[in-house]
Amino acid sequence: MKENNNNNRLIIEFMKYPADHFTVVVRGRKYTYDELQFDTSHDWLTPVVRRCLVLANTGDEWDQYYDAIQYATLDSDIENLYEKVIDFITFYLSLKQEILAYKSLADK
């Protein structure tokens, strides 16, 4: 459960959902972190998958993530799809942090 909570927090950051320490607003409704269903519901995960595919469809180094998410989507295995989405989001957010750090250094 703790790993899913951490992964769900990655999704929340990636999707820019309004959140505080206890709740998050998804699809216009407030949920506690324990109520989130990204790992069990295609309805919840589909908007995240769409955003991942749009962002991953930008260049050669991203192709592995795009392909992995596409294949997992076709497979309809929610656990596998959730894992591939988390892999991409982890990569994306770490790359975003590197870019921000580089910009910070360049501004000095």
C-alpha positions, 0 to 999 in steps of 0.5 A, spaced: 500 500 500 505 504 501 508 503 494 502 505 491 501 511 495 508 513 493 506 512 486 499 515 486 503 521 489 507 521 483 501 521 478 498 527 482 504 531 481 505 529 474 497 530 472 498 537 477 492 535 480 490 540 486 492 536 493 494 537 500 497 533 505 491 529 506 487 530 500 487 530 492 482 533 487 481 528 481 475 529 476 472 534 480 471 530 487 476 530 493 479 524 495 484 521 501 490 518 498 487 511 500 481 512 496 485 513 489 484 508 484 489 509 479 492 502 480 486 498 479 481 502 475 482 504 467 477 509 468 482 513 473 488 511 469 486 513 462 487 520 462 494 519 465 496 514 460 493 519 455 498 525 457 504 520 458 503 518 450 503 525 448 509 527 452 513 520 450 511 521 443 516 527 442 523 523 440 527 517 439 530 517 447 522 517 449 520 511 444 521 505 449 516 509 454 511 510 448 512 503 446 511 500 453 505 504 454 502 502 448 503 495 448 501 495 456 494 499 453 493 493 448 494 488 453 489 491 458 493 488 464 492 494 469 497 492 473 502 492 467 500 498 465 500 502 471 507 500 472 509 502 465 506 509 467 510 509 473 516 508 469 515 513 465 513 518 470 519 517 474 523 518 468 519 524 466 520 528 473 527 526 474 528 529 467 524 535 469 528 536 475 535 535 471 533 541 467 531 545 472 537 544 476 541 546 469 537 552 468 538 554 475 546 553 474 545 557 468 542 563 471 548 564 476 
